[in-house]
């Protein structure tokens, strides 16, 4: 069951849990935000997932000794709900002083609770301390458009900024990225920072106007997942690429980072790594 925004724990003073509590998770239906960008009442035009990295996972073993791990959670974009991030943090913190007989038991709880909140089965990987050194940090490849000399006049999303490149009908495949994506939490208005990578095949997209469009999210209030879906939908509607992939790596907050990916069917999945800012 999803909840309403007025009931959100985000932005409220809350007590941190002292014991495992699955009821802390707060699902939010994806349908409302999708309706706003014209994606209701139809099959989704994209595949994808929301990749969560959790850096503050801990619990007690059967003897009371703390254990630590990294979590990697993939929520399919076809799931009915997203999970509000502060509730996710509080839920994970509820493991901190709870004893479990094994890591398998911890994973079973996570799998059951998070799948129920999302309304769909999701995948979870847990990495023990001896695996930490294999965690890879890598920046996006492609053309960095942040150095373009542009005049910025819009700080709310404006799809009309998106255009093709001049009168050219050149067919191309490009990978572009920007580190200038910023949006705000729709509840607290706190800033959310991200690097976004856009891969497409089709008529060439004007890079300067794409940069203006990305910057136009700067004062926009929207959850990470919703912003990426808006970017995908606007590019598809305005530029009509044959194929499109949009991936955003948001910086962490509360020990969590969220990395939404949306792509036309057939696009390869991006590699699972994190950037230096995460």
C-alpha positions as CSV (number, residue, x, y, z in Angstrom):
1,X,0.0,0.0,0.0
2,X,1.3,3.4,-0.9
3,X,0.9,6.5,1.2
4,X,0.2,10.3,0.8
5,X,2.9,13.0,0.9
6,X,1.4,14.7,4.0
7,X,2.2,11.5,6.0
8,X,5.9,11.5,5.0
9,X,8.5,11.1,7.8
10,X,10.8,13.3,5.6
11,X,11.2,16.8,7.1
12,X,9.8,15.7,10.5
13,X,11.6,15.1,13.8
14,X,11.5,11.4,14.4
15,X,12.9,9.0,17.0
16,X,15.5,6.6,15.6
17,X,14.4,3.0,16.0
18,X,15.9,0.7,18.6
19,X,14.8,-2.6,17.0
20,X,14.0,-4.0,13.6
21,X,10.8,-2.6,12.3
22,X,9.5,-3.2,8.8
23,X,6.6,-0.8,9.2
24,X,8.9,2.1,8.9
25,X,9.1,1.8,5.1
26,X,7.0,4.4,3.3
27,X,6.0,3.5,-0.3
28,X,4.8,6.2,-2.7
29,X,2.9,5.3,-5.8
30,X,4.7,6.1,-9.1
31,X,1.4,6.8,-10.9
32,X,0.9,10.4,-9.7
33,X,4.3,11.7,-11.0
34,X,3.9,9.7,-14.2
35,X,0.4,11.3,-14.8
36,X,2.0,14.7,-14.7
37,X,4.3,13.9,-17.6
38,X,1.7,12.1,-19.7
39,X,2.6,8.5,-18.9
40,X,-0.6,7.4,-17.3
41,X,-3.0,5.0,-18.9
42,X,-0.4,3.5,-21.3
43,X,2.3,1.0,-21.4
44,X,5.6,2.4,-20.1
45,X,7.9,3.6,-22.9
46,X,11.0,2.5,-21.1
47,X,12.7,-0.2,-19.2
48,X,15.0,0.4,-16.3
49,X,15.5,0.3,-12.5
50,X,16.4,2.4,-9.5
51,X,19.7,1.4,-8.0
52,X,20.1,2.1,-4.3
53,X,23.5,1.9,-2.6
54,X,23.3,1.7,1.2
55,X,26.6,2.5,3.0
56,X,25.4,2.3,6.6
57,X,24.1,-1.3,6.9
58,X,24.8,-2.9,10.3
59,X,23.3,-5.5,12.6
60,X,24.3,-7.6,15.6
61,X,25.3,-11.3,15.2
62,X,24.0,-13.9,17.6
63,X,26.7,-13.0,20.1
64,X,25.9,-9.3,20.0
65,X,29.0,-8.3,17.8
66,X,28.2,-5.6,15.3
67,X,28.5,-6.5,11.6
68,X,28.8,-4.1,8.7
69,X,28.1,-4.4,5.0
70,X,27.3,-2.5,1.8
71,X,23.9,-3.1,0.1
72,X,23.0,-2.8,-3.5
73,X,19.3,-2.8,-4.3
74,X,17.7,-2.7,-7.7
75,X,14.0,-1.7,-7.8
76,X,12.5,-2.3,-11.2
77,X,10.8,0.7,-12.8
78,X,7.8,-1.4,-13.4
79,X,7.1,-1.6,-9.6
80,X,4.0,0.3,-8.5
81,X,5.9,2.2,-5.8
82,X,9.1,4.1,-5.0
83,X,10.3,4.0,-1.4
84,X,10.7,7.3,0.4
85,X,14.4,7.7,1.2
86,X,14.2,8.8,4.9
87,X,11.9,5.9,5.7
88,X,14.4,3.7,3.9
89,X,17.2,5.1,6.2
90,X,15.1,4.6,9.3
91,X,14.2,1.1,8.3
92,X,17.9,0.2,7.8
93,X,18.8,1.8,11.1
94,X,16.3,-0.5,12.8
95,X,18.7,-3.4,12.2
96,X,21.5,-1.7,14.1
97,X,20.7,-3.1,17.6
98,X,18.9,-6.2,16.4
99,X,20.5,-9.7,16.7
100,X,20.3,-12.1,13.7
101,X,21.6,-15.6,13.5
102,X,23.1,-15.2,10.1
103,X,23.6,-12.9,7.1
104,X,21.1,-15.1,5.3
105,X,18.4,-14.1,7.8
106,X,19.2,-10.4,7.3
107,X,18.9,-10.7,3.6
108,X,15.6,-12.6,3.9
109,X,14.1,-9.7,5.9
110,X,15.4,-7.2,3.5
111,X,14.1,-9.1,0.5
112,X,10.6,-9.6,2.0
113,X,10.1,-6.1,3.4
114,X,11.5,-4.1,0.4
115,X,9.7,-6.1,-2.2
116,X,6.5,-5.6,-0.3
117,X,7.0,-1.9,0.0
118,X,7.9,-1.5,-3.7
119,X,5.0,-3.8,-4.7
120,X,7.3,-5.9,-6.8
121,X,10.2,-8.3,-6.4
122,X,13.6,-6.6,-6.4
123,X,17.2,-7.8,-6.3
124,X,19.5,-7.3,-3.3
125,X,23.3,-7.8,-3.1
126,X,25.2,-7.6,0.2
127,X,29.0,-7.0,0.2
128,X,31.0,-7.9,3.3
129,X,33.9,-5.9,4.6
130,X,36.5,-8.1,2.8
131,X,34.9,-7.1,-0.5
132,X,35.0,-3.3,0.1
133,X,38.3,-2.9,-1.7
134,X,36.8,-4.2,-5.0
135,X,34.2,-1.4,-5.1
136,X,34.9,0.6,-8.2
137,X,34.8,4.4,-8.6
138,X,34.4,5.5,-12.2
139,X,33.2,8.7,-14.0
140,X,30.8,8.7,-16.9
141,X,32.3,8.4,-20.4
142,X,31.2,10.4,-23.4
143,X,31.1,14.1,-24.2
144,X,31.0,16.4,-21.2
145,X,28.7,19.3,-22.2
146,X,29.3,21.4,-19.0
147,X,32.0,23.6,-20.6
148,X,29.7,25.0,-23.3
149,X,29.2,28.8,-23.2
150,X,25.5,29.2,-22.7
151,X,23.1,31.8,-21.3
152,X,20.9,30.3,-18.6
153,X,17.4,31.9,-18.2
154,X,15.3,29.0,-16.9
155,X,15.5,27.2,-13.5
156,X,12.3,25.2,-13.8
157,X,12.0,22.3,-16.3
158,X,11.3,23.6,-19.8
159,X,11.1,20.9,-22.5
160,X,10.9,23.6,-25.2
161,X,14.6,24.1,-24.7
162,X,15.3,20.7,-26.3
163,X,16.0,21.0,-30.0
164,X,17.8,19.2,-32.8
165,X,21.1,20.6,-33.9
166,X,20.5,23.4,-36.5
167,X,19.0,22.2,-39.8
168,X,21.1,19.1,-39.8
169,X,19.3,15.8,-40.4
170,X,22.5,13.9,-39.6
171,X,21.9,10.5,-38.0
172,X,24.2,9.9,-35.1
173,X,24.9,7.9,-31.9
174,X,26.1,10.0,-29.0
175,X,26.9,9.7,-25.3
176,X,26.6,13.0,-23.5
177,X,26.9,13.8,-19.8
178,X,26.6,16.7,-17.4
179,X,27.5,17.1,-13.7
180,X,25.1,20.1,-13.4
181,X,21.8,18.3,-12.7
182,X,20.3,19.6,-9.5
183,X,16.8,19.3,-8.2
184,X,15.2,19.7,-4.8
185,X,13.4,17.3,-2.5
186,X,9.6,18.0,-2.9
187,X,9.1,17.8,0.9
188,X,12.1,19.5,2.5
189,X,13.3,21.5,-0.6
190,X,16.8,20.3,0.3
191,X,19.1,20.1,-2.8
192,X,19.7,16.8,-4.6
193,X,22.9,16.7,-6.8
194,X,23.5,14.4,-9.7
195,X,25.5,13.6,-12.8
196,X,23.4,12.6,-15.7
197,X,24.4,10.6,-18.8
198,X,22.3,10.6,-22.0
199,X,22.9,8.1,-24.7
200,X,20.9,8.2,-27.9
201,X,20.7,7.3,-31.6
202,X,18.8,9.5,-34.0
203,X,18.9,13.0,-35.3
204,X,21.6,15.1,-33.6
205,X,20.4,16.8,-30.4
206,X,21.7,20.4,-29.8
207,X,24.2,20.1,-27.0
208,X,24.0,23.7,-25.8
209,X,20.2,23.5,-25.5
210,X,20.4,20.1,-23.8
211,X,22.7,21.7,-21.2
212,X,20.2,24.6,-20.7
213,X,17.4,22.0,-20.3
214,X,19.4,20.0,-17.6
215,X,20.2,23.2,-15.7
216,X,16.5,24.1,-15.8
217,X,15.8,21.5,-13.2
218,X,17.8,23.5,-10.7
219,X,14.7,24.8,-8.7
220,X,12.4,21.9,-9.5
221,X,10.9,19.9,-6.7
222,X,10.9,16.2,-7.6
223,X,12.0,12.9,-6.4
224,X,15.1,11.4,-8.2
225,X,13.1,8.8,-10.0
226,X,10.6,11.3,-11.2
227,X,13.2,13.7,-12.5
228,X,14.9,11.0,-14.7
229,X,11.5,9.9,-16.1
230,X,10.7,13.5,-17.0
231,X,14.0,13.9,-18.7
232,X,13.4,10.7,-20.7
233,X,9.9,11.7,-21.6
234,X,10.8,15.2,-22.7
235,X,13.7,14.1,-24.9
236,X,11.5,11.4,-26.5
237,X,8.7,13.9,-27.2
238,X,10.9,16.8,-28.4
239,X,13.8,15.0,-30.2
240,X,12.3,11.6,-31.2
241,X,15.4,9.5,-30.9
242,X,15.3,5.9,-32.2
243,X,16.8,4.8,-28.9
244,X,17.5,6.6,-25.6
245,X,19.1,5.9,-22.3
246,X,19.0,8.3,-19.3
247,X,21.0,7.4,-16.2
248,X,21.5,9.7,-13.2
249,X,23.9,9.1,-10.3
250,X,22.7,11.2,-7.3
251,X,25.0,11.9,-4.4
252,X,24.3,10.2,-1.2
253,X,22.2,11.5,1.6
254,X,21.7,9.6,5.0
255,X,24.0,6.9,3.8
256,X,22.0,6.2,0.6
257,X,22.4,7.1,-3.0
258,X,19.8,6.6,-5.7
259,X,20.7,6.0,-9.3
260,X,17.6,5.8,-11.6
261,X,18.0,4.4,-15.2
262,X,15.4,4.6,-17.9
263,X,15.9,3.4,-21.5
264,X,14.1,2.3,-24.6
265,X,13.8,-1.5,-24.9
266,X,17.0,-3.1,-26.2
267,X,19.4,-0.6,-24.7
268,X,22.2,-2.3,-22.7
269,X,22.2,-1.9,-19.0
270,X,24.8,0.5,-17.6
271,X,27.7,-0.8,-15.5
272,X,27.1,-0.7,-11.8
273,X,29.8,1.7,-10.4
274,X,29.7,4.9,-8.5
275,X,31.3,8.3,-9.1
276,X,33.7,10.2,-6.9
277,X,30.9,12.5,-5.7
278,X,29.0,9.6,-4.4
